[in-house]
Amino acid sequence: EPEFFPGRQASIIFKGKQIGAFGIVHPE
């Protein structure tokens, strides 16, 4: 996701589907 720092994110996969993502939010 573009709002996160590159390399500081992870997708949340549940039963083979991406249900969300988390990471360090970019300060901009």
C-alpha positions in Angstrom: 0.0 0.0 0.0 1.4 3.4 -0.9 0.7 5.0 2.5 3.2 2.6 4.1 7.0 2.7 4.0 8.4 0.3 1.4 9.4 -2.9 3.1 7.5 -2.0 6.3 4.2 -3.6 5.6 2.5 -7.0 5.6 -0.6 -8.3 4.1 -3.1 -10.2 6.3 -4.0 -13.4 4.5 -6.9 -15.5 5.8 -7.9 -18.7 4.1 -6.1 -17.6 0.9 -7.6 -14.1 0.7 -6.1 -10.8 1.6 -8.3 -9.4 4.2 -6.2 -6.4 5.2 -2.7 -4.9 5.5 -0.7 -3.3 8.2 2.6 -1.4 8.4 4.3 1.7 9.5 2.3 4.6 8.2 4.2 7.2 6.3 4.2 10.6 8.0 3.2 12.5 4.9 
